[in-house]
């Protein structure tokens, strides 16, 4: 048995010298982005949203000096260098394009999904390249503490060759009422977290098979209410991602059980854990390795959480990319590959078969 090196559940802040303008004042911006930026010492110079009064409330809470009438006015503010967008994906591309066309804007942090279709995502990638600007996509689950530590364990080979990985989500995205208007529901908007983090952990898969059903616990039309995706990777890793995101019953007084759990099994060890978001606690990880723990379970600890602390890493990697000239860890080019995986999942649903990623043009 060898002694393992210390883990790094959270990022070091290497750069925080850019002035950020925030578009959106809903839950994810007010409770996550801005809380994380305050902790990290990032500079937020202005905010705007669909309603100025709501933006003003959030600005007062987080000591943001300027409230603009509209997102377009914020983009035009010459003091802003990075645009941070927290808007629904049908409205996001237009704002991205306005920012790309504005000379003083150096970079854009977009939400996932980047757009409502793979084709639109590819256009945004190509337009950013032509403009010589950075688009980074907020795939914040890559900065969840348990995912970062799991990635270190995998990279060290402590679990041996990975055999199977699973992610199981039973939760309710109560803040995303806009999803009710989309024909693509769970896979595009919630599974995208898990499909992306599986790529982060294991690389690009060869194929995906996605099964879905409508969810009778919702009150709006949809097709993919509950989704189950099986991914096969070139090294023969098998992964399963299950999203039951209108979990229930959930009437008042019913003791609903919501959670996100994950597990990875290898030839030399096992790791498992939880994502702490549903109950506001830190994510967890426990693992046992024949190589480094003598087969005993070890549980690294941390005090930080996925929401909001992971958002420090997301904005930090973008600022560091600007300063260093290196590609951001969450590049738009990489995110197009996640969008291609989502697209392949929808094709799999429609055709009732596994879809090869090589058949999806990117």
LOGU-755030 format. One line per field, with one value per atom (N, C-alpha, C): residue in one letter; x, y, z. Coordinates in steps of 0.05 Angstrom, whole numbers. Layout:
LOGU-755030
r	c(A, ...)
X	c(X, ...)
Y	c(Y, ...)
Z	c(Z, ...)
***
This chain:
LOGU-755030
r	c(X, X, X, X, X, X, X, X, X, X, X, X, X, X, X, X, X, X, X, X, X, X, X, X, X, X, X, X, X, X, X, X, X, X, X, X, X, X, X, X, X, X, X, X, X, X, X, X, X, X, X, X, X, X, X, X, X, X, X, X, X, X, X, X, X, X, X, X, X, X, X, X, X, X, X, X, X, X, X, X, X, X, X, X, X, X, X, X, X, X, X, X, X, X, X, X, X, X, X, X, X, X, X, X, X, X, X, X, X, X, X, X, X, X, X, X, X, X, X, X, X, X, X, X, X, X, X, X, X, X, X, X, X, X, X, X, X, X, X, X, X, X, X, X, X, X, X, X, X, X, X, X, X, X, X, X, X, X, X, X, X, X, X, X, X, X, X, X, X, X, X, X, X, X, X, X, X, X, X, X, X, X, X, X, X, X, X, X, X, X, X, X, X, X, X, X, X, X, X, X, X, X, X, X, X, X, X, X, X, X, X, X, X, X, X, X, X, X, X, X, X, X, X, X, X, X, X, X, X, X, X, X, X, X, X, X, X, X, X, X, X, X, X, X, X, X, X, X, X, X, X, X, X, X, X, X, X, X, X, X, X, X, X, X, X, X, X, X, X, X, X, X, X, X, X, X, X, X, X, X, X, X, X, X, X, X, X, X, X, X, X, X, X, X, X, X, X, X, X, X, X, X, X, X, X, X, X, X, X, X, X, X, X, X, X, X, X, X, X, X, X, X, X, X, X, X, X, X, X, X, X, X, X, X, X, X, X, X, X, X, X, X, X, X, X, X, X, X, X, X, X, X, X, X, X, X, X, X, X, X, X, X, X, X, X, X, X, X, X, X, X, X, X, X, X, X, X, X, X, X, X, X, X, X, X, X, X, X, X, X, X, X, X, X, X, X, X, X, X, X, X, X, X, X, X, X, X, X, X, X, X, X, X, X, X, X, X, X, X, X, X, X, X, X, X, X, X, X, X, X, X, X, X, X, X, X, X, X, X, X, X, X, X, X, X, X, X, X, X, X, X, X, X, X, X, X, X, X, X, X, X, X, X, X, X, X, X, X, X, X, X, X, X, X, X, X, X, X, X, X, X, X, X, X, X, X, X, X, X, X, X, X, X, X, X, X, X, X, X, X, X, X, X, X, X, X, X, X, X, X, X, X, X, X, X, X, X, X, X, X, X, X, X, X, X, X, X, X, X, X, X, X, X, X, X, X, X, X, X, X, X, X, X, X, X, X, X, X, X, X, X, X, X, X, X, X, X, X, X, X, X, X, X, X, X, X, X, X, X, X, X, X, X, X, X, X, X, X, X, X, X, X, X, X, X, X, X, X, X, X, X, X, X, X, X, X, X, X, X, X, X, X, X, X, X, X, X, X, X, X, X, X, X, X, X, X, X, X, X, X, X, X, X, X, X, X, X, X, X, X, X, X, X, X, X, X, X, X, X, X, X, X, X, X, X, X, X, X, X, X, X, X, X, X, X, X, X, X, X, X, X, X, X, X, X, X, X, X, X, X, X, X, X, X, X, X, X, X, X, X, X, X, X, X, X, X, X, X, X, X, X, X, X, X, X, X, X, X, X, X, X, X, X, X, X, X, X, X, X, X, X, X, X, X, X, X, X, X, X, X, X, X, X, X, X, X, X, X, X, X, X, X, X, X, X, X, X, X, X, X, X, X, X, X, X, X, X, X, X, X, X, X, X, X, X, X, X, X, X, X, X, X, X, X, X, X, X, X, X, X, X, X, X, X, X, X, X, X, X, X, X, X, X, X, X, X, X, X, X, X, X, X, X, X, X, X, X, X, X, X, X, X, X, X, X, X, X, X, X, X, X, X, X, X, X, X, X, X, X, X, X, X, X, X, X, X, X, X, X, X, X, X, X, X, X, X, X, X, X, X, X, X, X, X, X, X, X, X, X, X, X, X, X, X, X, X, X, X, X, X, X, X, X, X, X, X, X, X, X, X, X, X, X, X, X, X, X, X, X, X, X, X, X, X, X, X, X, X, X, X, X, X, X, X, X, X, X, X, X, X, X, X, X, X, X, X, X, X, X, X, X, X, X, X, X, X, X, X, X, X, X, X, X, X, X, X, X, X, X, X, X, X, X, X, X, X, X, X, X, X, X, X, X, X, X, X, X, X, X, X, X, X, X, X, X, X, X, X, X, X, X, X, X, X, X, X, X, X, X, X, X, X, X, X, X, X, X, X, X, X, X, X, X, X, X, X, X, X, X, X, X, X, X, X, X, X, X, X, X, X, X, X, X, X, X, X, X, X, X, X, X, X, X, X, X, X, X, X, X, X, X, X, X, X, X, X, X, X, X, X, X, X, X, X, X, X, X, X, X, X, X, X, X, X, X, X, X, X, X, X, X, X, X, X, X, X, X, X, X, X, X, X, X, X, X, X, X, X, X, X, X, X, X, X, X, X, X, X, X, X, X, X, X, X, X, X)
X	c(17, 0, 18, 11, 26, 9, 22, 8, -1, -27, -38, -30, -27, -22, -48, -45, -69, -87, -113, -132, -137, -148, -154, -183, -201, -229, -238, -222, -229, -205, -210, -189, -174, -150, -135, -143, -148, -154, -128, -124, -99, -102, -127, -132, -159, -160, -186, -185, -171, -167, -186, -207, -224, -251, -263, -288, -312, -330, -351, -377, -393, -420, -439, -459, -477, -504, -512, -539, -556, -578, -596, -595, -618, -620, -638, -639, -655, -639, -649, -637, -608, -601, -574, -554, -562, -544, -543, -566, -567, -556, -560, -552, -526, -517, -493, -471, -475, -454, -443, -462, -453, -443, -454, -443, -414, -409, -383, -363, -372, -354, -346, -365, -359, -338, -341, -321, -294, -292, -267, -254, -269, -258, -258, -276, -279, -294, -289, -301, -325, -349, -373, -380, -379, -383, -411, -427, -454, -472, -498, -518, -542, -555, -580, -596, -622, -640, -664, -684, -708, -724, -722, -735, -714, -712, -692, -696, -720, -725, -714, -716, -705, -674, -663, -634, -624, -640, -632, -632, -651, -652, -627, -620, -596, -571, -570, -547, -543, -564, -562, -552, -562, -553, -523, -513, -485, -466, -476, -459, -449, -466, -458, -464, -444, -448, -467, -470, -486, -507, -532, -554, -562, -561, -569, -598, -609, -637, -642, -623, -627, -600, -601, -577, -560, -573, -559, -543, -555, -541, -517, -519, -496, -474, -480, -460, -445, -460, -448, -431, -432, -417, -387, -372, -343, -326, -336, -320, -321, -339, -343, -325, -311, -293, -303, -317, -329, -359, -374, -403, -409, -424, -433, -463, -472, -501, -514, -537, -554, -582, -586, -612, -620, -646, -655, -641, -637, -621, -634, -660, -671, -664, -658, -651, -621, -606, -577, -561, -566, -549, -549, -572, -573, -556, -556, -539, -509, -503, -475, -465, -482, -474, -470, -487, -483, -456, -450, -424, -401, -403, -381, -376, -397, -394, -385, -382, -375, -346, -330, -301, -289, -301, -289, -294, -313, -319, -298, -283, -262, -270, -291, -299, -327, -339, -367, -369, -382, -389, -419, -425, -452, -462, -488, -500, -502, -506, -512, -542, -555, -543, -537, -515, -507, -528, -544, -565, -585, -607, -627, -621, -600, -593, -563, -554, -525, -517, -533, -526, -521, -538, -535, -510, -504, -479, -455, -455, -432, -428, -450, -448, -436, -444, -432, -402, -395, -366, -351, -361, -347, -346, -368, -369, -350, -347, -328, -299, -293, -266, -261, -281, -277, -273, -286, -284, -259, -245, -221, -227, -251, -259, -265, -266, -271, -300, -312, -337, -331, -338, -336, -363, -368, -395, -395, -415, -416, -424, -406, -410, -399, -414, -403, -400, -412, -409, -381, -365, -337, -322, -333, -320, -333, -353, -362, -339, -338, -314, -311, -333, -331, -322, -330, -321, -292, -282, -254, -236, -245, -229, -231, -254, -257, -238, -237, -219, -190, -182, -155, -150, -169, -167, -164, -180, -179, -152, -143, -118, -94, -96, -74, -76, -97, -100, -107, -118, -123, -146, -163, -185, -179, -155, -148, -163, -169, -184, -214, -226, -255, -272, -292, -310, -337, -349, -375, -378, -393, -399, -428, -440, -468, -473, -492, -502, -532, -544, -573, -583, -601, -611, -641, -650, -679, -682, -691, -693, -713, -717, -737, -725, -722, -711, -732, -740, -763, -758, -733, -728, -728, -733, -731, -758, -776, -803, -803, -782, -781, -779, -771, -769, -796, -817, -844, -850, -836, -842, -825, -807, -789, -798, -792, -799, -777, -753, -732, -730, -733, -736, -712, -714, -695, -667, -665, -638, -622, -634, -619, -613, -630, -628, -618, -622, -613, -592, -597, -577, -551, -552, -528, -506, -514, -494, -479, -494, -482, -467, -478, -465, -438, -438, -413, -392, -401, -382, -372, -388, -378, -356, -359, -337, -312, -316, -294, -279, -293, -281, -268, -281, -274, -267, -269, -264, -289, -286, -308, -319, -345, -356, -358, -360, -364, -394, -411, -440, -457, -482, -502, -528, -541, -569, -585, -605, -622, -651, -663, -691, -704, -729, -743, -773, -786, -815, -826, -852, -865, -869, -871, -874, -902, -919, -947, -949, -926, -927, -923, -918, -916, -944, -946, -971, -968, -948, -944, -935, -939, -932, -902, -893, -865, -861, -837, -831, -811, -789, -768, -769, -788, -791, -771, -770, -750, -732, -706, -687, -667, -659, -638, -619, -593, -574, -552, -545, -523, -501, -477, -455, -433, -422, -399, -375, -352, -328, -307, -288, -268, -253, -248, -234, -252, -277, -297, -310, -306, -321, -350, -368, -396, -406, -423, -434, -464, -478, -507, -514, -530, -539, -570, -581, -611, -620, -639, -650, -680, -688, -716, -721, -725, -723, -750, -771, -796, -805, -786, -789, -812, -825, -848, -856, -879, -897, -884, -894, -882, -902, -926, -946, -937, -949, -943, -948, -928, -931, -920, -913, -902, -872, -860, -831, -816, -814, -800, -770, -759, -730, -716, -703, -689, -659, -644, -615, -602, -576, -559, -537, -535, -515, -498, -474, -456, -439, -429, -412, -394, -369, -350, -336, -337, -325, -302, -279, -255, -244, -224, -212, -197, -189, -173, -187, -212, -225, -252, -265, -292, -293, -307, -312, -342, -353, -381, -385, -408, -413, -439, -443, -467, -460, -478, -476, -494, -483, -497, -519, -522, -540, -569, -582, -610, -616, -598, -603, -584, -568, -550, -526, -519, -495, -472, -448, -425, -429, -419, -418, -400, -404, -388, -375, -354, -339, -326, -329, -315, -304, -280, -269, -251, -248, -231, -214, -188, -169, -150, -146, -126, -98, -94, -68, -60, -79, -72, -86, -108, -122, -123, -109, -110, -138, -154, -181, -201, -192, -209, -221, -245, -259, -247, -242, -231, -250, -255, -274, -262, -249, -239, -261, -255, -275, -268, -288, -285, -310, -308, -330, -345, -334, -346, -367, -384, -406, -406, -420, -424, -436, -460, -472, -467, -452, -443, -414, -398, -369, -358, -371, -361, -360, -377, -378, -353, -338, -312, -294, -293, -276, -283, -309, -319, -309, -313, -305, -274, -261, -232, -219, -228, -215, -218, -239, -243, -224, -222, -203, -174, -168, -141, -134, -154, -150, -144, -159, -154, -126, -117, -91, -68, -72, -49, -48, -70, -71, -76, -79, -86, -116, -123, -152, -165, -190, -203, -209, -210, -217, -244, -262, -290, -294, -280, -281, -306, -314, -338, -334, -309, -304, -308, -300, -305, -334, -348, -377, -393, -384, -398, -398, -378, -377, -398, -403, -424, -451, -454, -479, -484, -462, -465, -474, -466, -475, -504, -513, -542, -558, -548, -561, -563, -541, -541, -562, -565, -585, -613, -619, -645, -650, -629, -632, -636, -623, -627, -656, -667, -696, -714, -709, -727, -725, -701, -697, -697, -697, -698, -673, -650, -625, -602, -579, -555, -544, -534, -524, -494, -478, -450, -444, -426, -419, -405, -392, -379, -399, -425, -446, -457, -448, -458, -436, -443, -422, -418, -393, -386, -365)
Y	c(-24, 0, 25, 44, 69, 91, 112, 134, 153, 160, 178, 207, 223, 252, 266, 290, 305, 311, 313, 319, 349, 358, 387, 390, 390, 392, 418, 439, 466, 478, 497, 509, 530, 535, 559, 582, 605, 628, 640, 636, 646, 674, 681, 707, 718, 743, 756, 786, 792, 820, 832, 818, 827, 837, 855, 868, 853, 842, 825, 840, 836, 845, 822, 821, 798, 804, 785, 787, 765, 774, 755, 760, 757, 762, 741, 718, 696, 681, 657, 642, 635, 625, 615, 638, 662, 685, 696, 700, 713, 695, 669, 651, 637, 635, 619, 636, 647, 662, 684, 701, 725, 718, 697, 688, 679, 663, 653, 675, 694, 716, 733, 737, 752, 737, 711, 695, 697, 696, 695, 722, 744, 771, 779, 768, 776, 803, 819, 845, 844, 849, 851, 881, 891, 920, 928, 910, 918, 893, 898, 876, 887, 869, 876, 850, 854, 831, 840, 822, 829, 851, 853, 874, 888, 915, 930, 929, 927, 927, 902, 879, 854, 856, 867, 870, 889, 910, 929, 915, 898, 883, 866, 852, 835, 852, 874, 892, 903, 910, 920, 898, 874, 852, 846, 848, 841, 864, 888, 912, 916, 913, 917, 946, 961, 991, 1000, 985, 995, 976, 987, 971, 983, 967, 976, 970, 986, 983, 957, 948, 924, 909, 884, 869, 882, 893, 905, 930, 945, 968, 959, 937, 927, 918, 905, 896, 921, 943, 967, 983, 975, 989, 985, 1006, 1003, 993, 994, 985, 955, 941, 912, 897, 877, 860, 832, 821, 794, 796, 783, 781, 754, 753, 729, 727, 707, 705, 683, 689, 669, 673, 665, 669, 642, 639, 614, 610, 584, 579, 588, 593, 604, 633, 647, 676, 681, 661, 665, 671, 656, 661, 690, 703, 731, 749, 745, 761, 754, 729, 722, 736, 737, 749, 779, 792, 821, 825, 808, 811, 806, 786, 780, 804, 819, 842, 868, 867, 891, 890, 910, 909, 906, 919, 918, 893, 876, 851, 830, 820, 801, 772, 766, 738, 736, 713, 709, 682, 683, 658, 653, 631, 624, 601, 598, 576, 552, 529, 505, 499, 488, 483, 510, 509, 533, 544, 526, 533, 510, 514, 493, 471, 475, 454, 453, 430, 427, 446, 450, 467, 496, 506, 533, 535, 514, 514, 515, 500, 500, 528, 541, 568, 587, 585, 603, 597, 572, 565, 578, 575, 586, 616, 629, 658, 669, 655, 664, 662, 641, 637, 660, 666, 687, 714, 718, 744, 745, 723, 722, 726, 716, 719, 691, 691, 666, 664, 642, 633, 609, 611, 588, 581, 555, 546, 536, 544, 539, 510, 491, 463, 460, 471, 474, 448, 426, 400, 390, 399, 392, 403, 424, 437, 429, 410, 399, 385, 387, 377, 347, 332, 303, 295, 309, 303, 309, 331, 338, 317, 309, 289, 262, 254, 230, 230, 252, 254, 250, 261, 256, 227, 214, 185, 169, 176, 161, 166, 191, 197, 184, 179, 166, 135, 125, 97, 81, 95, 81, 61, 64, 44, 23, 25, 6, 14, -6, -1, 1, 23, 28, 8, -3, -22, -9, 3, 15, 40, 60, 84, 90, 100, 107, 134, 149, 174, 171, 177, 175, 200, 214, 240, 238, 245, 247, 274, 294, 321, 337, 362, 379, 406, 413, 439, 461, 468, 485, 513, 521, 548, 551, 529, 530, 527, 545, 544, 548, 560, 565, 538, 517, 491, 481, 490, 481, 489, 508, 517, 503, 485, 473, 445, 438, 411, 391, 401, 384, 392, 372, 378, 368, 343, 334, 329, 315, 309, 334, 353, 377, 395, 396, 416, 406, 380, 369, 347, 328, 307, 319, 342, 355, 358, 361, 361, 335, 313, 287, 277, 282, 273, 288, 313, 328, 318, 313, 305, 277, 260, 234, 237, 256, 262, 272, 289, 299, 276, 257, 235, 214, 207, 184, 189, 214, 220, 219, 219, 220, 191, 187, 160, 153, 128, 118, 120, 113, 112, 117, 124, 129, 116, 104, 95, 108, 124, 138, 129, 121, 115, 136, 143, 164, 158, 170, 168, 195, 200, 224, 220, 242, 240, 250, 232, 241, 260, 264, 282, 312, 317, 344, 353, 380, 391, 405, 396, 409, 388, 393, 374, 371, 347, 341, 313, 306, 279, 265, 279, 266, 276, 265, 273, 258, 232, 215, 203, 205, 195, 176, 156, 138, 135, 142, 141, 121, 104, 85, 93, 97, 106, 84, 79, 61, 77, 73, 88, 71, 83, 67, 47, 53, 34, 14, 12, -8, 0, 24, 33, 36, 26, 29, 49, 68, 87, 90, 94, 98, 124, 141, 166, 166, 168, 168, 195, 207, 233, 231, 232, 232, 259, 280, 307, 320, 305, 314, 294, 286, 264, 268, 247, 249, 222, 221, 244, 265, 290, 312, 332, 321, 338, 347, 368, 378, 356, 351, 330, 303, 300, 275, 276, 255, 255, 246, 264, 258, 253, 236, 229, 238, 262, 272, 271, 265, 262, 260, 263, 256, 238, 213, 194, 185, 177, 167, 144, 127, 105, 97, 91, 82, 57, 36, 11, 5, -3, -10, -37, -46, -72, -72, -48, -47, -30, -22, -6, 4, 17, 28, 56, 74, 101, 107, 120, 127, 152, 166, 191, 203, 227, 242, 271, 283, 311, 326, 344, 355, 375, 383, 404, 401, 378, 377, 387, 381, 390, 411, 422, 444, 436, 411, 402, 397, 394, 388, 361, 359, 333, 314, 288, 268, 249, 236, 216, 197, 171, 150, 131, 120, 101, 81, 58, 37, 27, 24, 17, -5, -25, -46, -33, -13, -1, 19, 35, 57, 57, 43, 44, 17, -3, -30, -42, -33, -44, -32, -13, 0, 26, 32, 55, 81, 100, 126, 147, 168, 189, 216, 227, 255, 274, 296, 315, 343, 359, 388, 402, 428, 444, 459, 461, 475, 458, 471, 457, 462, 445, 448, 476, 481, 508, 521, 544, 560, 557, 542, 545, 536, 517, 509, 532, 552, 575, 592, 590, 603, 591, 565, 552, 559, 560, 566, 594, 614, 641, 644, 630, 632, 621, 598, 587, 604, 620, 638, 662, 673, 696, 687, 663, 654, 650, 640, 637, 663, 684, 710, 720, 717, 727, 711, 684, 667, 663, 666, 660, 631, 615, 586, 583, 561, 555, 551, 560, 555, 526, 518, 490, 483, 502, 498, 513, 504, 518, 512, 531, 526, 503, 499, 476, 450, 448, 424, 420, 442, 440, 431, 437, 427, 397, 384, 355, 345, 360, 353, 357, 378, 383, 361, 351, 329, 303, 299, 276, 279, 303, 307, 302, 312, 308, 278, 264, 235, 221, 231, 219, 223, 247, 251, 234, 231, 214, 185, 177, 150, 146, 166, 164, 161, 177, 178, 152, 140, 117, 90, 91, 67, 50, 62, 47, 63, 49, 63, 79, 103, 121, 125, 121, 126, 156, 165, 193, 201, 182, 188, 196, 189, 196, 224, 238, 265, 285, 301, 319, 343, 347, 371, 388)
Z	c(0, 0, 0, -17, -18, -7, 4, 16, -6, -5, -26, -20, -41, -38, -29, -18, -10, -35, -29, -50, -52, -74, -79, -87, -68, -74, -86, -80, -90, -105, -122, -139, -123, -131, -122, -141, -131, -148, -158, -184, -196, -209, -214, -228, -221, -214, -208, -215, -237, -243, -264, -272, -293, -281, -295, -286, -300, -284, -293, -294, -315, -317, -317, -300, -296, -309, -326, -339, -327, -313, -300, -270, -257, -229, -215, -227, -215, -195, -187, -166, -171, -195, -200, -199, -208, -206, -177, -165, -139, -117, -119, -97, -102, -127, -133, -145, -169, -181, -163, -153, -139, -111, -99, -73, -76, -97, -102, -109, -125, -133, -108, -90, -66, -49, -46, -31, -44, -70, -84, -88, -83, -87, -116, -133, -160, -161, -182, -184, -203, -192, -207, -209, -234, -238, -244, -254, -263, -265, -264, -268, -283, -298, -312, -314, -317, -320, -336, -338, -353, -339, -313, -298, -281, -284, -270, -240, -231, -202, -189, -203, -192, -192, -214, -215, -193, -187, -166, -139, -134, -109, -105, -126, -124, -122, -136, -135, -106, -93, -66, -47, -51, -34, -36, -61, -66, -71, -65, -68, -96, -116, -144, -151, -160, -162, -183, -205, -228, -236, -239, -249, -276, -297, -324, -330, -348, -355, -369, -386, -402, -404, -411, -416, -438, -458, -480, -470, -452, -441, -425, -411, -395, -414, -436, -455, -466, -470, -481, -461, -435, -415, -419, -425, -432, -409, -384, -361, -358, -372, -368, -388, -377, -394, -398, -378, -380, -376, -394, -391, -380, -358, -345, -349, -364, -372, -356, -343, -331, -341, -366, -379, -391, -397, -410, -437, -445, -469, -495, -496, -521, -525, -503, -504, -503, -495, -491, -517, -539, -563, -573, -571, -581, -564, -538, -520, -525, -529, -535, -560, -581, -606, -603, -587, -581, -567, -548, -534, -552, -570, -589, -607, -613, -631, -617, -591, -575, -569, -579, -577, -549, -529, -503, -487, -497, -483, -491, -472, -477, -476, -460, -456, -446, -450, -442, -427, -405, -391, -396, -410, -417, -399, -397, -383, -401, -388, -403, -400, -421, -447, -462, -477, -492, -510, -522, -540, -540, -555, -556, -577, -592, -612, -615, -625, -631, -653, -673, -695, -686, -668, -658, -641, -625, -609, -627, -649, -667, -680, -687, -698, -678, -653, -632, -628, -628, -627, -649, -674, -697, -697, -688, -687, -667, -644, -624, -634, -648, -660, -680, -697, -717, -704, -681, -667, -649, -646, -629, -600, -592, -564, -551, -525, -510, -502, -509, -496, -479, -453, -435, -426, -421, -414, -385, -370, -341, -334, -341, -333, -305, -286, -259, -244, -253, -239, -240, -260, -260, -237, -224, -201, -175, -176, -151, -137, -110, -95, -98, -97, -99, -127, -148, -175, -179, -167, -169, -155, -132, -117, -131, -141, -156, -181, -195, -218, -210, -187, -178, -171, -159, -152, -178, -198, -223, -237, -238, -251, -238, -212, -198, -201, -213, -217, -192, -172, -147, -149, -169, -172, -193, -205, -227, -252, -268, -293, -286, -294, -288, -303, -290, -302, -307, -287, -290, -272, -282, -267, -269, -247, -247, -233, -244, -231, -230, -207, -203, -190, -204, -194, -190, -166, -160, -146, -161, -150, -167, -159, -172, -178, -204, -212, -210, -185, -180, -191, -196, -205, -235, -249, -279, -292, -285, -297, -327, -338, -367, -382, -369, -383, -393, -381, -389, -418, -429, -456, -478, -469, -489, -497, -522, -531, -521, -515, -503, -474, -457, -428, -412, -402, -382, -393, -415, -426, -432, -445, -453, -429, -409, -389, -362, -356, -331, -334, -352, -357, -367, -379, -390, -368, -343, -321, -321, -321, -317, -342, -365, -389, -392, -385, -386, -366, -341, -321, -326, -340, -348, -369, -387, -406, -391, -371, -355, -342, -332, -317, -335, -358, -373, -402, -411, -439, -456, -482, -500, -505, -502, -506, -536, -541, -569, -576, -557, -564, -539, -545, -523, -531, -511, -515, -493, -501, -482, -485, -462, -461, -444, -451, -436, -435, -416, -415, -406, -411, -400, -371, -356, -327, -319, -309, -303, -279, -265, -242, -251, -276, -286, -296, -301, -310, -337, -353, -379, -398, -424, -445, -447, -452, -455, -466, -473, -482, -463, -457, -441, -412, -397, -369, -351, -354, -340, -361, -357, -377, -364, -379, -371, -395, -392, -414, -406, -425, -422, -442, -432, -449, -449, -472, -474, -484, -471, -476, -491, -504, -520, -503, -477, -460, -447, -457, -449, -422, -412, -389, -397, -379, -382, -361, -369, -351, -355, -333, -334, -319, -331, -319, -319, -295, -292, -280, -294, -284, -280, -255, -247, -233, -249, -238, -233, -234, -224, -203, -186, -168, -149, -141, -123, -112, -99, -95, -78, -81, -67, -55, -49, -37, -9, 1, 28, 48, 65, 85, 76, 50, 41, 44, 56, 61, 36, 16, -9, -3, -19, -16, -41, -40, -64, -59, -80, -77, -104, -104, -127, -116, -126, -118, -141, -136, -157, -146, -165, -157, -180, -175, -195, -185, -201, -193, -212, -201, -217, -209, -223, -217, -190, -181, -156, -134, -139, -118, -126, -107, -111, -98, -112, -100, -103, -83, -84, -68, -74, -60, -67, -57, -62, -71, -86, -92, -73, -57, -35, -41, -66, -73, -62, -64, -57, -28, -9, 18, 29, 11, 18, 35, 34, 50, 31, 41, 24, 10, -14, -28, -12, -17, -2, -21, -11, -26, -6, -12, 3, -17, -12, -31, -17, -29, -19, -42, -38, -59, -49, -64, -58, -58, -74, -78, -56, -46, -29, -2, 2, 28, 41, 30, 41, 41, 22, 20, 40, 56, 76, 64, 73, 64, 76, 59, 67, 57, 74, 67, 71, 50, 52, 58, 72, 81, 71, 67, 60, 70, 73, 83, 61, 38, 16, 2, -15, -28, -58, -72, -101, -106, -95, -96, -70, -68, -91, -98, -83, -85, -112, -126, -152, -172, -168, -187, -185, -163, -162, -184, -185, -205, -233, -239, -266, -275, -258, -266, -265, -246, -244, -269, -279, -302, -327, -328, -351, -348, -324, -320, -324, -315, -319, -348, -364, -392, -406, -398, -409, -403, -378, -370, -382, -383, -391, -421, -435, -464, -469, -448, -452, -456, -468, -472, -445, -441, -416, -412, -386, -381, -391, -390, -400, -426, -446, -472, -487, -504, -521, -540, -549, -567, -553, -528, -513, -508, -502, -496, -519, -543, -567, -567, -556, -554, -535, -513, -495, -508, -523, -538, -559, -571, -590, -576, -551, -536, -529, -522, -518, -544, -566, -592, -599, -593, -598, -581, -556, -538, -549, -559, -571, -596, -612, -635, -627, -605, -594, -585, -571, -563, -587, -607, -631, -647, -648, -665, -650, -623, -607, -610, -612, -615, -604, -600, -592, -616, -610, -631, -627, -648, -647, -648, -631, -631, -657, -670, -695, -717, -713, -732, -728, -707, -701, -710, -729, -741, -722, -715, -699, -713)
***
